[in-house]
Amino acid sequence: MALLDRVNQKAKADKNSGFGTNSNSYGGRFINKNGKANVEKVGMHVFNRISWYHTMIEMNTWKFMFIILSFYIGINFIFASVYYGIGIEHLDGITNTDSEIIKFGQAYFFSAQTFTTVGYGHISPTGFLTSALSAAEALMGLLSFAIATGLFFGRFSKPTAFLKFSHNALIAPYGEGTALMIRISPFKNTNFTDAEAQMTLGMSIMENGILANKFYQLDLELEKISALTLSWTLVHPITEDSPLFQFAENDYKDIHGEVLVFIKTFDDMFSTTVATRSSYTFEEVVYGAKFIPMYARNQDNSKTILNLDKLNEFQRVVLA
């Protein structure tokens, strides 16, 4: 408790952190490791335009493809059922057979041809109802493929900060003292320039007998670099002005805290600014360790090799 009192006195809490102060309102962590806020939004209509578009853009690739394929199969099954209900005799060109399954199958593939506007011509609608239904299906097919094309383009053209964060934050030797260190590295063949970093510490602290969330802006050794081509170790020197000053190894185990990291950089490939974020709970902070270098020269000293497999590797050290 004395340590937390000292934190309140020494470090000035950030009142504009963007997070609430009520500790009971939060479950788990503020930001997940993948950078997404640990928040589940409820009360929004499932068919809300912005909601479904953002969901389709952000969801996993395999889930996205499964939804597209399921919609294609399902909508054709519905239209085939309607064709079959109106009467197969209104689809000119269907093979005369006693098997109802084969008849339904032919109606299904006619629906698929109409929906995609392929129109092989082997089967054609006759009668007003069947012709009107096929015309409506063709229109729905054109609109559906236009929406699907927009979603595919939105997913592939969406600027993304291809940066990876180390799994752990380290309390490492730094000068005559210690520092909180986090490592990031680009993992795609793109050039990042004008990279900026911000680091915020959130802790649950007793204040007037009430457990409240307090947030502190952590000063960095370097907050901005001109080019981010190799790894970048974010360093917060733990000085007397730091809210982490005099924290022992057990304090990181006993206190509920989280380090929030925000990165903003310019991507030359998309010619736009991209941003990413991650967080480290105190349980993910390794006390007394330092990162192992990720890069070295090649054999003929003509290039620098960046070994991404070493992003998370560190070695234990004894802190003074």
C-alpha positions, 0 to 999 in steps of 0.5 A: 500500500505504501508503494501505491501511495508513493506512486500517487504522490510522485507520478501525475495520473493522466485524466485524459487517457480515454479509459474510465476510472471505475475499476469494477467496470473492467474485466480482464485487460484493457487491450488484447494482445492483438491490439483490439480493445477488450470490449464487447459492444451490445445493443446494436441492431444486427443488420446495422449497415456500419456494423455488418460492413466492419464485421465482414472487413475485420473478421478472419479470412477463413470465416469470411470465405465460409460466409461468402460460400454459405450465402452462395450455396444457400441462396441458390438452394432457396431459388431452386426450391421456388423453381421446383415449387412452381413446377419443373415443367416451366424450366424448358430443357430439364432432362425428363427423369423419374428421379425428383432429386435429379430434377431438383439438382437441375433446377439448382444448377439453373439457379446458379447459372442465373444468379451468376448471369452465366446463362449457358442456355441449356435450360430456359424459363417458360411462363410468367412466374418462372421468368419473373423469378429468374429476372429477379434472381439475376438482379440479386446476383448482380447486386450480391457480386457487387457487394462481395467485390467491394468487401474483397477489395476493402479487405485487401486494400485496407492499410495495416501496420505490419508490425509485431510486438514481443510477447513479453515486456522486460525490466532490463538494465539501463545505464546505472538503473533499470528500464521497461523495454518492449521490442517491435519489428516490421515483418513485411516487405514494406518501408515504415518512416516517421514512426511514433510511439506512446506508452501508458501504464494503467494500474488499479489503486485504492483511492479513498477506500475505492479501487480505481483505475489510474493511468500514467504516461510513460516517458520514452528514451525515443518517442520518434524515429525517422525509419523503422526497418529493423527492430525498435526497442521502446525504452522507458527509463525507470527514474524517480519520476516514473510510476514504476520507481522502486517496484520489486519483482513481487510488486509486478505479481501482486499489483494489477497493472497493464502497459498499453503501447501505441504505434503510429507510422507512415507506410510507403507502400500504401502512402498513408499513416497506419497505427497499431497497438498492444498491451502487457499485463504485469503478469507478462512483464519479465523482471531481470532480463534483456533482449537478444539482438535480432540482426547481424551481418551476412557472410560477405558483410553486404547486407543486414539480416533481420531474424524475426524468430528472435523477436521474443528471445531474451536472456536472464540477467541480475539487476543491481 
